């Protein structure tokens, strides 16, 4: 969702032309590094110039309760075996589905403040939802599952930061630690924004150069930019969606330093806001299973392009 770790984000539009995104999407321009609502950390959080939301609560609509049983928040991340062989064999990808469908039932827990390196923010948030009630947390899990299948088919080991195996969260700092502990080759946090109607399109959030407390992104800024740029280009090709018309100067890329999921990462990581759930036209895409498959394909293709170099 509009990445919302509460504090207003500092927007630094990158001067990448839209043509460069298409170049990356179609030809895989640029070299890959190994080691984007947080977007919660919903990565989204609009710039200071973003128009006021059209609905009363554009950035935090509480999703409907999850039908799955609540379990202990101490459960390990979801991990399943990759297919043998494949071009991504031996590579580890962590997918971080933004928010949790049951967060709204645990407000005290998710409102607890955690250290994000540059300050303190809530453990997590509920995420946003479409006007019809489709929750961001359900969207992110669906896309994450589709991505996992695509990446495993190429031989990657895929870890989800959670998979309906926790009552709430995980907190944004723990989400970062899961990727770090796995020594992931790439981490992508999946979100959908909650901005004003009329604001449309996707954007990928890249980590800013941050150093303070437990945060030091100096080693991941460059590879994360490569990862994010490839995802942006291939997301365009797969979905036909345009880069955001309200964040990132229409490049599809944004840089932020207020997201703990990025600040605390020691491995290449980005967030992607796949669209704006509060805009009717974007919502029609986000609620369509066929479009979600295209979104998963575009993100997975970007990850694959990055890992192959």
C-alpha positions as CSV (number, residue, x, y, z in Angstrom):
1,X,0.0,0.0,0.0
2,X,1.0,3.5,-0.1
3,X,3.9,2.8,1.8
4,X,3.0,3.9,4.8
5,X,5.4,3.4,7.5
6,X,3.7,6.4,9.0
7,X,6.4,9.1,8.3
8,X,5.9,11.1,5.1
9,X,8.4,9.7,2.6
10,X,11.0,11.8,0.9
11,X,10.6,11.5,-2.8
12,X,13.6,11.6,-5.0
13,X,12.4,11.0,-8.6
14,X,15.1,9.3,-10.7
15,X,15.9,10.7,-14.1
16,X,15.5,7.4,-15.9
17,X,13.5,7.8,-19.1
18,X,10.5,5.6,-19.7
19,X,12.3,4.4,-22.8
20,X,15.1,3.0,-20.6
21,X,12.5,0.9,-18.8
22,X,11.3,-0.6,-22.0
23,X,14.9,-1.2,-23.1
24,X,15.5,-3.1,-19.9
25,X,12.3,-5.0,-20.3
26,X,12.8,-6.0,-23.8
27,X,16.6,-6.4,-24.0
28,X,17.8,-6.8,-20.4
29,X,20.1,-3.8,-20.6
30,X,22.6,-3.4,-17.8
31,X,24.6,-5.8,-15.7
32,X,23.1,-7.8,-12.8
33,X,24.6,-7.6,-9.4
34,X,24.4,-10.3,-6.8
35,X,24.8,-9.1,-3.5
36,X,11.1,-0.4,-3.8
37,X,3.0,0.7,2.0
38,X,7.3,-0.1,3.6
39,X,5.3,0.0,1.3
40,X,3.9,-1.0,5.1
41,X,5.8,-0.9,5.4
42,X,3.5,-0.8,2.6
43,X,6.1,0.8,0.4
44,X,3.9,3.4,-0.8
45,X,3.7,6.7,0.9
46,X,3.2,9.4,-1.7
47,X,5.2,12.5,-2.2
48,X,4.4,15.7,-0.5
49,X,2.7,16.8,-3.6
50,X,0.3,13.9,-3.8
51,X,-3.3,15.0,-3.9
52,X,-5.5,14.3,-0.9
53,X,-7.2,10.8,-1.1
54,X,-10.6,10.7,-2.6
55,X,-12.0,8.4,0.1
56,X,-11.9,8.9,3.8
57,X,-9.2,6.3,4.5
58,X,-7.2,5.8,1.3
59,X,-4.0,4.5,2.9
60,X,-5.4,2.2,5.5
61,X,-8.6,0.3,4.7
62,X,-8.9,-2.7,7.1
63,X,-9.0,-6.0,5.1
64,X,-11.6,-8.6,5.9
65,X,-10.6,-11.3,8.4
66,X,-8.6,-14.2,7.1
67,X,-10.4,-17.5,7.2
68,X,-7.2,-19.3,8.1
69,X,-6.6,-20.1,11.8
70,X,-4.3,-17.7,13.6
71,X,-1.0,-19.3,14.6
72,X,2.0,-18.3,16.7
73,X,3.9,-15.3,15.3
74,X,7.1,-17.2,15.9
75,X,6.5,-19.6,13.0
76,X,9.5,-20.0,10.5
77,X,9.1,-18.5,7.0
78,X,7.5,-20.6,4.3
79,X,10.0,-22.5,2.2
80,X,9.4,-25.2,-0.4
81,X,11.8,-27.1,-2.6
82,X,12.8,-25.8,-6.1
83,X,12.5,-27.9,-9.2
84,X,15.8,-29.8,-9.9
85,X,18.1,-27.9,-12.3
86,X,17.2,-24.8,-14.1
87,X,18.9,-21.5,-14.8
88,X,18.3,-20.2,-11.2
89,X,19.5,-23.4,-9.5
90,X,21.5,-22.5,-6.4
91,X,20.0,-19.0,-6.1
92,X,17.8,-17.9,-3.2
93,X,14.9,-15.5,-3.6
94,X,12.9,-14.1,-0.7
95,X,9.4,-12.9,-1.5
96,X,7.9,-10.6,1.1
97,X,4.1,-10.3,0.8
98,X,3.2,-7.0,2.3
99,X,1.0,-6.9,5.5
100,X,-1.0,-9.8,6.8
101,X,-4.8,-10.4,6.4
102,X,-5.2,-10.7,10.2
103,X,-3.3,-7.6,11.2
104,X,-6.5,-5.6,11.8
105,X,-7.3,-8.1,14.6
106,X,-4.0,-7.4,16.4
107,X,-3.7,-3.6,16.5
108,X,-1.8,-3.4,19.7
109,X,0.9,-5.8,18.4
110,X,1.3,-4.1,15.0
111,X,1.3,-0.7,16.5
112,X,4.4,-1.5,18.6
113,X,7.3,0.6,17.6
114,X,10.4,-1.0,16.1
115,X,13.8,0.4,15.1
116,X,14.2,1.0,11.4
117,X,17.7,2.5,11.5
118,X,16.7,6.1,10.8
119,X,14.1,6.2,13.5
120,X,11.2,4.1,14.8
121,X,7.9,3.0,13.2
122,X,5.1,0.7,13.7
123,X,5.8,-3.1,13.6
124,X,3.4,-3.4,10.6
125,X,0.2,-1.9,9.3
126,X,-3.1,-3.3,8.0
127,X,-2.5,-2.3,4.4
128,X,-5.1,-0.8,2.1
129,X,-8.1,-2.3,0.1
130,X,-10.1,-1.6,-2.9
131,X,-13.4,0.2,-2.5
132,X,-15.0,-3.2,-3.0
133,X,-13.2,-4.6,0.0
134,X,-10.4,-6.7,-1.7
135,X,-7.6,-6.4,0.8
136,X,-4.0,-5.5,-0.2
137,X,-2.8,-8.4,2.1
138,X,-4.8,-10.9,0.1
139,X,-3.5,-9.4,-3.2
140,X,0.1,-9.6,-2.0
141,X,-0.2,-13.3,-0.9
142,X,-1.8,-14.3,-4.2
143,X,0.9,-12.6,-6.3
144,X,3.6,-14.1,-4.0
145,X,2.3,-17.6,-4.5
146,X,2.3,-17.1,-8.3
147,X,5.8,-15.7,-8.2
148,X,7.0,-18.6,-6.1
149,X,5.7,-21.2,-8.7
150,X,7.4,-19.3,-11.6
151,X,10.8,-19.0,-9.9
152,X,10.8,-22.5,-8.5
153,X,10.2,-23.8,-12.1
154,X,13.5,-22.1,-12.9
155,X,15.3,-23.9,-10.1
156,X,15.4,-21.1,-7.5
157,X,15.0,-21.7,-3.8
158,X,12.1,-19.4,-2.8
159,X,11.3,-18.3,0.8
160,X,8.2,-16.4,1.8
161,X,8.5,-14.2,4.9
162,X,5.1,-15.5,5.9
163,X,2.4,-17.6,4.4
164,X,-0.8,-17.5,6.5
165,X,1.3,-19.1,9.3
166,X,1.2,-16.2,11.7
167,X,-1.5,-14.3,13.6
168,X,0.0,-11.0,12.5
169,X,3.1,-9.4,11.0
170,X,5.9,-10.2,10.8
171,X,7.2,-6.8,11.9
172,X,9.1,-4.8,9.3
173,X,12.5,-5.3,11.0
174,X,11.9,-9.1,11.1
175,X,11.0,-9.1,7.4
176,X,14.4,-7.6,6.7
177,X,16.2,-10.1,8.9
178,X,14.5,-13.1,7.1
179,X,16.2,-12.0,3.9
180,X,19.5,-11.3,5.6
181,X,19.5,-14.7,7.4
182,X,18.8,-16.5,4.1
183,X,21.7,-14.7,2.4
184,X,19.2,-14.1,-0.4
185,X,20.4,-13.2,-3.8
186,X,17.3,-11.0,-4.2
187,X,14.4,-9.9,-2.1
188,X,11.2,-8.3,-3.4
189,X,8.4,-6.9,-1.1
190,X,5.1,-7.0,-2.9
191,X,2.5,-4.3,-2.3
192,X,-0.4,-2.3,-3.8
193,X,-0.8,1.4,-3.1
194,X,-3.7,3.3,-1.4
195,X,-3.6,6.7,-3.0
196,X,-6.2,9.1,-4.4
197,X,-8.5,8.1,-7.3
198,X,-6.9,9.2,-10.6
199,X,-3.4,8.3,-9.4
200,X,-2.5,5.2,-11.4
201,X,0.3,2.9,-12.3
202,X,3.1,1.0,-10.6
203,X,6.3,2.0,-9.1
204,X,9.3,0.2,-7.7
205,X,10.9,1.6,-4.5
206,X,14.7,1.5,-4.2
207,X,16.7,1.8,-1.0
208,X,18.4,5.2,-0.4
209,X,21.9,5.4,1.0
210,X,21.3,5.1,4.7
211,X,23.7,4.8,7.6
212,X,22.6,4.9,11.2
213,X,21.8,2.5,14.0
214,X,21.5,-1.0,12.6
215,X,21.0,0.4,9.1
216,X,23.8,0.5,6.5
217,X,22.6,0.2,2.8
218,X,25.9,1.2,1.3
219,X,26.6,-2.2,-0.2
220,X,23.1,-2.8,-1.5
221,X,22.1,0.5,-3.1
222,X,23.7,-0.3,-6.5
223,X,22.6,-3.9,-6.9
224,X,19.1,-3.0,-5.6
225,X,18.8,-0.3,-8.3
226,X,19.8,-2.9,-10.9
227,X,17.2,-5.3,-9.6
228,X,14.5,-2.7,-9.4
229,X,15.1,-1.3,-12.9
230,X,14.9,-4.7,-14.4
231,X,11.7,-5.5,-12.6
232,X,10.2,-2.2,-13.7
233,X,11.0,-2.8,-17.4
234,X,9.7,-6.3,-17.4
235,X,6.6,-5.4,-15.4
236,X,5.7,-3.0,-18.2
237,X,6.2,-5.7,-20.8
238,X,4.2,-8.4,-19.0
239,X,1.3,-6.3,-17.8
240,X,1.1,-3.4,-20.2
241,X,0.8,-1.1,-17.1
242,X,2.3,2.3,-17.2
243,X,4.7,3.7,-14.6
244,X,3.1,5.7,-11.8
245,X,1.7,9.1,-12.8
246,X,2.1,10.4,-9.2
247,X,5.4,9.0,-7.9
248,X,8.8,8.8,-9.4
249,X,8.5,11.3,-12.2
250,X,6.9,8.7,-14.5
251,X,10.0,6.6,-14.4
252,X,8.4,3.8,-12.4
253,X,11.2,4.1,-9.8
254,X,11.4,5.9,-6.5
255,X,14.0,6.1,-3.7
256,X,13.2,6.1,-0.1
257,X,15.0,6.1,3.2
258,X,12.0,5.7,5.6
259,X,11.3,2.0,5.1
260,X,12.7,-0.4,7.6
261,X,12.4,-3.3,5.2
262,X,14.9,-1.6,3.0
263,X,17.1,0.2,5.6
264,X,17.8,-2.9,7.5
265,X,18.4,-5.2,4.5
266,X,22.0,-6.4,3.9
267,X,21.0,-8.1,0.6
268,X,19.6,-6.5,-2.6
269,X,16.0,-5.6,-2.0
270,X,13.2,-3.6,-3.5
271,X,9.5,-2.9,-3.0
272,X,7.0,-2.9,-5.8
273,X,3.6,-1.1,-5.6
274,X,1.8,-2.9,-8.4
275,X,-1.0,-0.3,-8.7
276,X,-3.4,1.9,-6.8
277,X,-6.2,0.0,-5.1
278,X,-8.2,3.2,-4.5
279,X,-8.4,4.0,-8.2
280,X,-11.3,2.2,-10.0
281,X,-9.3,1.4,-13.1
282,X,-6.3,0.1,-11.3
283,X,-8.6,-1.8,-8.9
284,X,-10.2,-3.6,-11.8
285,X,-6.7,-4.9,-12.8
286,X,-5.6,-5.8,-9.3
287,X,-8.8,-7.8,-8.6
288,X,-8.4,-9.8,-11.9
289,X,-6.6,-13.2,-11.4
290,X,-5.4,-13.1,-15.0
291,X,-3.8,-9.7,-14.5
292,X,-2.2,-10.9,-11.2
293,X,-0.6,-13.7,-13.1
294,X,0.9,-11.2,-15.5
295,X,2.1,-9.1,-12.6
296,X,3.7,-12.1,-11.0
297,X,5.3,-13.0,-14.4
298,X,6.7,-9.5,-14.8
299,X,8.3,-9.4,-11.3
300,X,9.6,-12.9,-11.6
301,X,11.1,-12.1,-15.1
302,X,12.8,-9.1,-13.5
303,X,14.3,-11.1,-10.7
304,X,15.4,-13.8,-13.2
305,X,17.0,-11.2,-15.5
306,X,18.9,-9.7,-12.5
307,X,20.1,-13.1,-11.2
308,X,21.3,-14.2,-14.6
309,X,23.2,-10.9,-15.0
